[in-house]
Amino acid sequence: MKNLIIFVLIVMLCSFVAVLAQSDADLRLVTEKDKASRDAAGKLMTLPVGEHVSRGFTYMDNRHFPEAREHFQKMLDIYPTDPLIQRALFGMGRALMWERQYAKAIPYFDRLAREFPASKDGREGLYFQASCEVRVGNNAEAARHWQKYTVMYPQGERIDGSYVNSIDALREAGLDAEATAWVEKVRERFRGQPTETNALQARLRMEINRGKWADAEATAALMQAQAKFSGSMTSLDEIKYLRALALEKQKKKTEAIAMYSSITDTGSSYYGGLASDKLASLTSGVKRTAATARRTDDYPAAYREDVLRESKKRKLDPRFIMSIMKVESSFRPGVKSPSAARGLLQLVYDTAVKYNKKAGFPNLQPDDLYTPSINIALGCEYIADLKTQFGGLNEAIAASYNGGEDNAARWLSHTNPKDPGIFASEVGFAETKNYVFKVMTYYRVYRDLYDENLVKR
């Protein structure tokens, strides 16, 4: 039976690799087709509507957004009444959103939601319209659209997110009373479910942000008593940490120490590590030791020379680069993700071309990202930029690397006071939050095992 499982896993892995290889092949094919589909002036010729859809989404899948938009715009210009026009509207909106052109994306999502409300594209249009509104600061309008989603699509694919996002949007709009009322509405609708926990966590974050420490302690105590964390955006360790912080802010030192002490430091617990640091500062420097053994075999200094050269050049800690590389690719240079991220540091092409000239690669091609030295140089250039943007807060750098700069900036703006554990609690994407935990946990281990020159201690 064990051998059968291993065989199935190998087959699945091979199939996955084959799909990613096909994605690269599809991109090269579409690029060549587009070269042949241009007139003497270089303008894209009109193709059958299905061909524009196919090529547009091939570019989208590989994050070549300007090329994708060219096909979708052609559809909007030439085939305005075709049933597939909703695909063009969705593609234009998402491409612009990925390019951080949120204001330009909103009209496409708005039209999509109005003209195709019965389709999945229409539902997605309404949801992403709200997402773009938040990113341009129209928080009350965003809340209105997410609330509209809950009414129009009570069984929609994004119903949970629409409810909880409404709370955060109202909070960002300064409408605390409405946000609190919406928390209770969510709790009533999703009693005992992960979405109720997420709503309570949103209230806890708002109370912390406003400095309402007694209220924050009470909300954290309620969540701890309910203990409904499975499938939610938070955890018992996170809630204990935030409760301990609220106790500390109320000058309840003994209770705060007891709460921090209840968070086990296993070595793989992000909040366990933060709690150990807090205890050291509150108890005259007596620091807990993580209850785990680490092997350098599991944390290699792979591509050491390249990492040292490029990180030192930009005043980065090479151990932080190693931590990101371990999470991103497990040190495999030929890896490509479903979102078209390539190589050791899993760079997407549209990000790489922002830094290629500064890093010394003016003629960069997508496949160059599989070359370790190029990937590491570009990745370090990108991370150095993020370090400047986020004031050196490694949690924010990691969150931005995975979840996007605008999102990380928004989460950081909510972080008051500027505590790394509070920032981590504000991260709004489950994938990004887990990513931050992994990177920071690995970084802690790398600092234990290696010095700043990646020499074993």
ZALOFI-971048 format. One record per residue (C-alpha): residue in three letters; z, x, y. Coordinates in Angstrom, 3 decimals. Layout:
REM residues N
type, z, x, y
ALA, Z, X, Y
...
REM end
This chain:
REM residues 457
type, z, x, y
MET, 0.000, 0.000, 0.000
LYS, 0.905, 2.850, 2.371
ASN, -2.449, 4.538, 1.716
LEU, -4.245, 1.257, 2.414
ILE, -2.472, 0.906, 5.769
ILE, -3.365, 4.488, 6.697
PHE, -6.993, 3.852, 5.715
VAL, -7.128, 0.684, 7.844
LEU, -5.644, 2.533, 10.827
ILE, -8.190, 5.339, 10.465
VAL, -11.041, 2.807, 10.308
MET, -9.702, 1.044, 13.408
LEU, -9.369, 4.330, 15.298
CYS, -12.892, 5.384, 14.353
SER, -14.216, 1.992, 15.457
PHE, -12.378, 2.304, 18.785
VAL, -13.793, 5.783, 19.400
ALA, -17.266, 4.508, 18.518
VAL, -16.934, 1.682, 21.059
LEU, -15.947, 4.120, 23.812
ALA, -18.814, 6.447, 22.913
GLN, -21.136, 3.442, 23.073
SER, -19.784, 2.675, 26.552
ASP, -20.873, 6.123, 27.759
ALA, -24.249, 5.636, 26.096
ASP, -24.635, 2.192, 27.699
LEU, -23.872, 3.654, 31.122
ARG, -26.482, 6.383, 30.713
LEU, -29.050, 3.824, 29.517
VAL, -28.423, 1.436, 32.407
THR, -28.568, 4.299, 34.904
GLU, -31.987, 5.300, 33.565
LYS, -33.177, 1.682, 33.601
ASP, -32.133, 1.320, 37.223
LYS, -34.091, 4.422, 38.182
ALA, -37.186, 2.788, 36.688
SER, -36.418, -0.558, 38.371
ARG, -36.715, 0.617, 41.951
ASP, -39.689, 0.354, 44.271
ALA, -41.193, 3.194, 46.281
ALA, -38.517, 2.753, 48.954
GLY, -35.737, 3.008, 46.362
LYS, -34.830, -0.678, 46.576
LEU, -33.707, -2.414, 43.383
MET, -36.378, -4.821, 42.180
THR, -35.699, -8.381, 41.089
LEU, -34.918, -8.647, 37.371
PRO, -34.179, -11.642, 35.135
VAL, -30.761, -13.038, 36.047
GLY, -29.301, -12.133, 32.658
GLU, -30.382, -8.521, 33.080
HIS, -28.635, -8.310, 36.452
VAL, -25.462, -9.694, 34.839
SER, -25.653, -7.256, 31.936
ARG, -26.275, -4.183, 34.071
GLY, -23.714, -5.240, 36.667
PHE, -20.907, -5.562, 34.149
THR, -21.887, -2.356, 32.361
TYR, -21.345, -0.612, 35.684
MET, -18.104, -2.559, 36.182
ASP, -16.795, -1.493, 32.777
ASN, -17.385, 2.125, 33.776
ARG, -15.986, 1.680, 37.302
HIS, -19.283, 2.331, 39.073
PHE, -18.572, -0.400, 41.582
PRO, -21.283, 0.113, 44.252
GLU, -23.963, 0.010, 41.541
ALA, -22.387, -3.121, 40.061
ARG, -22.307, -4.856, 43.438
GLU, -25.982, -4.105, 43.985
HIS, -26.862, -6.209, 40.928
PHE, -24.449, -9.009, 41.787
GLN, -25.737, -9.173, 45.362
LYS, -29.292, -9.417, 44.036
MET, -28.230, -12.445, 42.003
LEU, -26.610, -14.065, 45.034
ASP, -29.759, -13.484, 47.107
ILE, -32.409, -14.471, 44.542
TYR, -30.669, -16.884, 42.149
PRO, -28.196, -18.844, 44.346
THR, -28.296, -21.995, 42.167
ASP, -28.319, -20.373, 38.738
PRO, -25.319, -21.293, 36.529
LEU, -24.612, -17.573, 36.104
ILE, -23.927, -17.238, 39.824
GLN, -20.216, -17.625, 39.113
ARG, -20.391, -14.345, 37.195
ALA, -21.866, -12.669, 40.278
LEU, -19.134, -14.100, 42.514
PHE, -16.450, -12.896, 40.127
GLY, -18.073, -9.480, 39.790
MET, -18.405, -9.032, 43.550
GLY, -14.801, -10.038, 44.141
ARG, -13.377, -7.798, 41.436
ALA, -15.542, -4.817, 42.407
LEU, -14.438, -5.088, 46.036
MET, -10.836, -5.543, 44.918
TRP, -10.988, -2.390, 42.800
GLU, -12.439, -0.592, 45.825
ARG, -9.456, -1.839, 47.865
GLN, -11.718, -3.888, 50.141
TYR, -9.436, -6.894, 49.826
ALA, -10.494, -8.766, 52.956
LYS, -14.129, -8.607, 51.838
ALA, -13.222, -9.785, 48.334
ILE, -11.411, -12.931, 49.486
PRO, -14.521, -15.000, 50.441
TYR, -16.071, -14.429, 46.996
PHE, -12.905, -15.514, 45.195
ASP, -12.516, -18.470, 47.564
ARG, -16.057, -19.693, 46.884
LEU, -15.600, -19.137, 43.157
ALA, -12.393, -21.201, 43.113
ARG, -13.922, -24.024, 45.173
GLU, -17.295, -24.314, 43.429
PHE, -16.276, -23.635, 39.818
PRO, -12.703, -24.961, 39.458
ALA, -13.222, -26.094, 35.852
SER, -14.233, -22.647, 34.576
LYS, -12.178, -19.586, 33.683
ASP, -13.972, -17.691, 36.461
GLY, -12.788, -20.388, 38.882
ARG, -9.197, -20.071, 37.711
GLU, -9.403, -16.302, 38.006
GLY, -10.905, -16.676, 41.477
LEU, -7.912, -18.663, 42.730
TYR, -5.432, -16.211, 41.209
PHE, -7.158, -13.099, 42.538
GLN, -7.655, -14.692, 45.946
ALA, -3.863, -14.864, 46.193
SER, -3.583, -11.272, 44.957
CYS, -5.914, -10.124, 47.739
GLU, -4.059, -12.182, 50.359
VAL, -0.836, -10.326, 49.500
ARG, -2.591, -6.994, 49.906
VAL, -3.792, -7.825, 53.418
GLY, -0.371, -9.147, 54.442
ASN, -1.116, -12.886, 54.260
ASN, 1.940, -13.501, 52.103
ALA, 2.565, -17.161, 52.910
GLU, -1.099, -17.923, 52.208
ALA, -0.866, -16.012, 48.930
ALA, 2.164, -18.062, 47.900
ARG, 0.260, -21.249, 48.731
HIS, -2.645, -20.246, 46.481
TRP, -0.411, -19.215, 43.582
GLN, 1.487, -22.486, 43.908
LYS, -1.835, -24.327, 43.937
TYR, -2.670, -22.563, 40.658
THR, 0.544, -23.904, 39.081
VAL, -0.478, -27.452, 40.014
MET, -4.161, -27.237, 39.067
TYR, -3.769, -25.176, 35.906
PRO, -0.355, -25.874, 34.307
GLN, -1.639, -24.322, 31.067
GLY, -3.679, -21.589, 32.753
GLU, -3.835, -18.037, 31.465
ARG, -1.910, -16.769, 34.514
ILE, 0.604, -19.583, 34.932
ASP, 3.668, -17.352, 34.489
GLY, 2.425, -14.782, 36.985
SER, 1.547, -17.479, 39.508
TYR, 5.078, -18.882, 39.428
VAL, 6.863, -15.523, 39.707
ASN, 4.404, -14.001, 42.192
SER, 5.056, -16.964, 44.486
ILE, 8.692, -15.844, 44.744
ASP, 7.767, -12.320, 45.795
ALA, 5.116, -13.542, 48.240
LEU, 7.603, -15.893, 49.921
ARG, 10.119, -13.046, 50.091
GLU, 7.517, -10.771, 51.710
ALA, 6.754, -13.539, 54.199
GLY, 10.445, -13.596, 55.156
LEU, 10.887, -17.085, 53.710
ASP, 14.025, -16.290, 51.704
ALA, 15.272, -19.871, 51.440
GLU, 11.926, -21.037, 50.064
ALA, 11.843, -18.079, 47.680
THR, 15.316, -18.942, 46.384
ALA, 14.316, -22.584, 45.936
TRP, 11.225, -21.500, 44.027
VAL, 13.411, -19.400, 41.709
GLU, 15.269, -22.562, 40.718
LYS, 11.977, -24.388, 40.214
VAL, 10.796, -21.632, 37.886
ARG, 14.095, -21.654, 35.992
GLU, 13.811, -25.405, 35.445
ARG, 10.206, -25.122, 34.233
PHE, 10.770, -22.096, 31.954
ARG, 14.385, -22.491, 30.813
GLY, 15.317, -19.861, 28.205
GLN, 11.910, -18.170, 28.425
PRO, 10.965, -14.692, 29.710
THR, 9.587, -16.240, 32.904
GLU, 13.062, -17.525, 33.796
THR, 14.393, -13.983, 33.399
ASN, 11.582, -12.658, 35.606
ALA, 12.433, -15.234, 38.275
LEU, 16.097, -14.237, 38.249
GLN, 15.110, -10.582, 38.452
ALA, 12.950, -11.429, 41.485
ARG, 15.992, -13.049, 43.112
LEU, 18.118, -10.008, 42.255
ARG, 15.553, -7.679, 43.832
MET, 15.466, -9.831, 46.977
GLU, 19.271, -9.798, 47.255
ILE, 19.349, -6.014, 46.857
ASN, 16.608, -5.601, 49.457
ARG, 18.560, -7.757, 51.911
GLY, 21.808, -5.860, 51.229
LYS, 23.535, -8.937, 49.795
TRP, 25.507, -6.903, 47.298
ALA, 27.982, -9.580, 46.184
ASP, 25.122, -12.003, 45.509
ALA, 23.217, -9.263, 43.690
GLU, 26.241, -8.508, 41.526
ALA, 26.584, -12.199, 40.647
THR, 22.900, -12.567, 39.738
ALA, 23.011, -9.417, 37.609
ALA, 26.163, -10.685, 35.877
LEU, 24.404, -13.981, 35.116
MET, 21.405, -12.181, 33.652
GLN, 23.644, -9.898, 31.619
ALA, 25.495, -12.926, 30.222
GLN, 22.272, -14.767, 29.373
ALA, 20.825, -11.640, 27.715
LYS, 17.276, -13.070, 27.577
PHE, 15.280, -9.878, 28.062
SER, 12.762, -9.885, 25.217
GLY, 9.228, -10.324, 26.575
SER, 10.363, -10.115, 30.201
MET, 9.679, -7.575, 32.939
THR, 13.230, -6.245, 32.863
SER, 15.849, -4.964, 30.414
LEU, 19.592, -4.936, 29.851
ASP, 19.774, -1.289, 30.970
GLU, 17.956, -2.080, 34.221
ILE, 20.216, -5.025, 35.011
LYS, 23.339, -3.000, 34.220
TYR, 22.116, -0.229, 36.516
LEU, 21.400, -2.630, 39.384
ARG, 24.747, -4.350, 38.853
ALA, 26.536, -0.991, 38.894
LEU, 24.710, -0.094, 42.103
ALA, 25.813, -3.391, 43.673
LEU, 29.406, -2.665, 42.642
GLU, 29.148, 0.836, 44.084
LYS, 27.845, -0.534, 47.400
GLN, 30.868, -2.864, 47.529
LYS, 33.174, 0.174, 47.153
LYS, 34.227, -0.978, 43.671
LYS, 34.081, 2.542, 42.307
THR, 36.063, 2.034, 39.093
GLU, 33.995, -0.989, 38.082
ALA, 30.774, 0.814, 39.019
ILE, 31.701, 3.814, 36.864
ALA, 32.480, 1.514, 33.937
MET, 29.125, -0.230, 34.298
TYR, 27.148, 3.024, 34.596
SER, 29.040, 4.340, 31.551
SER, 27.948, 1.325, 29.500
ILE, 24.294, 2.422, 29.780
THR, 23.693, 4.713, 26.816
ASP, 21.817, 7.913, 27.587
THR, 19.649, 8.332, 24.500
GLY, 17.269, 10.780, 26.107
SER, 14.500, 8.189, 25.974
SER, 16.208, 5.697, 28.286
TYR, 15.061, 5.969, 31.896
TYR, 18.048, 4.076, 33.247
GLY, 20.350, 5.995, 30.906
GLY, 19.236, 9.187, 32.632
LEU, 19.761, 7.705, 36.099
ALA, 23.196, 6.444, 35.067
SER, 24.145, 9.944, 33.907
ASP, 23.154, 11.326, 37.311
LYS, 25.186, 8.620, 39.057
LEU, 28.232, 9.341, 36.920
ALA, 27.978, 13.034, 37.745
SER, 28.086, 12.224, 41.462
LEU, 30.951, 9.734, 41.091
THR, 33.135, 11.742, 38.705
SER, 33.304, 15.227, 40.212
GLY, 30.151, 16.550, 38.580
VAL, 31.039, 15.717, 34.967
LYS, 27.557, 15.086, 33.587
ARG, 26.787, 13.328, 30.314
THR, 24.447, 14.966, 27.831
ALA, 21.708, 12.860, 26.276
ALA, 22.432, 12.109, 22.637
THR, 19.193, 13.475, 21.225
ALA, 17.537, 16.718, 20.183
ARG, 14.185, 17.785, 21.675
ARG, 11.582, 19.964, 20.008
THR, 9.082, 22.006, 21.948
ASP, 6.513, 21.093, 19.280
ASP, 6.658, 17.530, 20.625
TYR, 6.447, 18.756, 24.222
PRO, 3.897, 21.582, 24.257
ALA, 2.800, 23.519, 27.321
ALA, -0.834, 22.714, 26.541
TYR, -3.582, 24.180, 28.751
ARG, -0.811, 26.212, 30.366
GLU, -2.987, 28.571, 32.421
ASP, -5.109, 25.782, 33.914
VAL, -2.075, 23.633, 34.673
LEU, -0.137, 26.504, 36.247
ARG, -3.081, 27.627, 38.375
GLU, -3.970, 24.194, 39.724
SER, -0.410, 22.911, 40.167
LYS, 0.923, 26.028, 41.898
LYS, -2.092, 26.010, 44.218
ARG, -0.993, 22.562, 45.429
LYS, 2.807, 23.045, 45.261
LEU, 3.226, 20.668, 42.324
ASP, 5.708, 21.018, 39.482
PRO, 3.589, 21.877, 36.406
ARG, 6.147, 20.102, 34.225
PHE, 5.364, 16.855, 36.016
ILE, 1.651, 17.404, 35.355
MET, 2.443, 18.012, 31.674
SER, 4.415, 14.770, 31.566
ILE, 1.507, 12.760, 32.952
MET, -0.937, 14.500, 30.616
LYS, 1.236, 13.737, 27.585
VAL, 1.347, 10.036, 28.481
GLU, -2.304, 9.794, 29.475
SER, -4.092, 11.584, 26.645
SER, -1.579, 13.322, 24.370
PHE, -3.465, 16.497, 25.390
ARG, -6.818, 15.325, 23.935
PRO, -9.640, 16.303, 26.325
GLY, -12.312, 14.044, 24.817
VAL, -10.465, 10.744, 25.208
LYS, -11.940, 7.802, 27.114
SER, -9.950, 4.626, 27.759
PRO, -11.234, 1.022, 27.802
SER, -10.992, 1.191, 31.601
ALA, -13.376, 4.189, 31.655
ALA, -10.716, 6.833, 32.329
ARG, -11.757, 10.182, 30.890
GLY, -10.197, 13.435, 29.764
LEU, -6.771, 15.042, 29.753
LEU, -5.454, 13.310, 32.875
GLN, -7.531, 10.157, 32.276
LEU, -9.409, 10.153, 35.563
VAL, -11.772, 7.338, 36.417
TYR, -15.020, 8.404, 38.022
ASP, -14.566, 6.451, 41.258
THR, -11.273, 8.275, 41.845
ALA, -12.648, 11.667, 40.802
VAL, -15.485, 11.523, 43.344
LYS, -12.936, 11.170, 46.163
TYR, -11.614, 14.637, 45.361
ASN, -14.502, 16.495, 43.716
LYS, -15.648, 18.418, 46.801
LYS, -12.155, 19.471, 47.818
ALA, -11.466, 20.583, 44.241
GLY, -14.693, 22.605, 44.176
PHE, -17.012, 20.394, 42.097
PRO, -19.581, 18.923, 44.535
ASN, -22.070, 17.880, 41.848
LEU, -19.610, 16.104, 39.566
GLN, -20.991, 13.897, 36.777
PRO, -18.926, 11.435, 34.679
ASP, -19.095, 13.558, 31.524
ASP, -17.707, 16.573, 33.439
LEU, -14.323, 14.858, 33.291
TYR, -14.094, 15.781, 29.609
THR, -13.967, 19.489, 30.568
PRO, -10.262, 20.494, 30.679
SER, -10.436, 22.878, 33.645
ILE, -12.359, 20.363, 35.772
ASN, -10.157, 17.439, 34.784
ILE, -6.946, 19.346, 35.508
ALA, -8.193, 20.578, 38.896
LEU, -9.265, 17.086, 39.985
GLY, -6.106, 15.501, 38.598
CYS, -3.881, 17.951, 40.459
GLU, -5.825, 17.347, 43.674
TYR, -5.273, 13.609, 43.244
ILE, -1.571, 13.973, 42.401
ALA, -1.060, 16.264, 45.414
ASP, -2.508, 13.533, 47.630
LEU, -0.175, 10.970, 46.057
LYS, 2.787, 13.303, 46.577
THR, 1.991, 13.382, 50.296
GLN, 1.559, 9.610, 50.454
PHE, 4.816, 8.812, 48.668
GLY, 7.100, 11.469, 50.084
GLY, 7.523, 13.257, 46.784
LEU, 9.156, 10.308, 44.958
ASN, 7.926, 10.984, 41.438
GLU, 8.420, 7.397, 40.272
ALA, 6.114, 6.193, 43.048
ILE, 3.556, 8.909, 42.282
ALA, 3.504, 7.869, 38.621
ALA, 3.297, 4.176, 39.519
SER, 0.399, 4.849, 41.865
TYR, -1.404, 6.987, 39.288
ASN, -1.332, 4.081, 36.845
GLY, -1.172, 0.962, 38.989
GLY, -2.958, 1.889, 42.215
GLU, -1.935, 3.289, 45.575
ASP, -1.749, -0.019, 47.438
ASN, 0.463, -1.565, 44.786
ALA, 2.798, 1.432, 44.696
ALA, 3.005, 1.442, 48.496
ARG, 3.935, -2.247, 48.464
TRP, 6.614, -1.702, 45.805
LEU, 8.001, 1.233, 47.772
SER, 8.135, -0.870, 50.947
HIS, 10.370, -3.323, 49.051
THR, 12.701, -0.534, 47.925
ASN, 15.800, -0.703, 50.090
PRO, 17.750, 1.510, 49.780
LYS, 15.324, 4.194, 48.563
ASP, 16.843, 4.580, 45.107
PRO, 14.486, 5.525, 42.228
GLY, 16.035, 2.866, 39.978
ILE, 15.463, 0.183, 42.593
PHE, 11.866, 1.313, 43.004
ALA, 11.326, 1.116, 39.233
SER, 12.709, -2.428, 39.216
GLU, 10.203, -3.399, 41.924
VAL, 7.158, -2.261, 39.916
GLY, 5.284, -5.482, 39.274
PHE, 3.036, -4.616, 36.323
ALA, 4.550, -4.312, 32.855
GLU, 2.115, -1.565, 31.867
THR, 2.832, 0.440, 35.010
LYS, 6.577, 0.012, 34.693
ASN, 6.557, 1.308, 31.122
TYR, 4.260, 4.113, 32.258
VAL, 6.765, 5.185, 34.916
PHE, 9.569, 5.144, 32.361
LYS, 7.574, 7.324, 29.955
VAL, 6.451, 9.842, 32.565
MET, 9.926, 10.236, 34.027
THR, 11.559, 10.496, 30.598
TYR, 9.058, 13.162, 29.534
TYR, 9.540, 14.966, 32.851
ARG, 13.262, 15.094, 32.211
VAL, 12.643, 16.646, 28.786
TYR, 10.094, 19.152, 30.114
ARG, 12.598, 20.297, 32.752
ASP, 15.189, 20.789, 30.015
LEU, 12.812, 22.777, 27.801
TYR, 10.776, 24.845, 30.306
ASP, 11.246, 26.643, 33.593
GLU, 8.887, 26.166, 36.560
ASN, 6.393, 28.603, 35.014
LEU, 6.271, 26.692, 31.729
VAL, 8.223, 29.398, 29.937
LYS, 10.552, 28.128, 27.215
ARG, 14.198, 28.290, 28.145
REM end
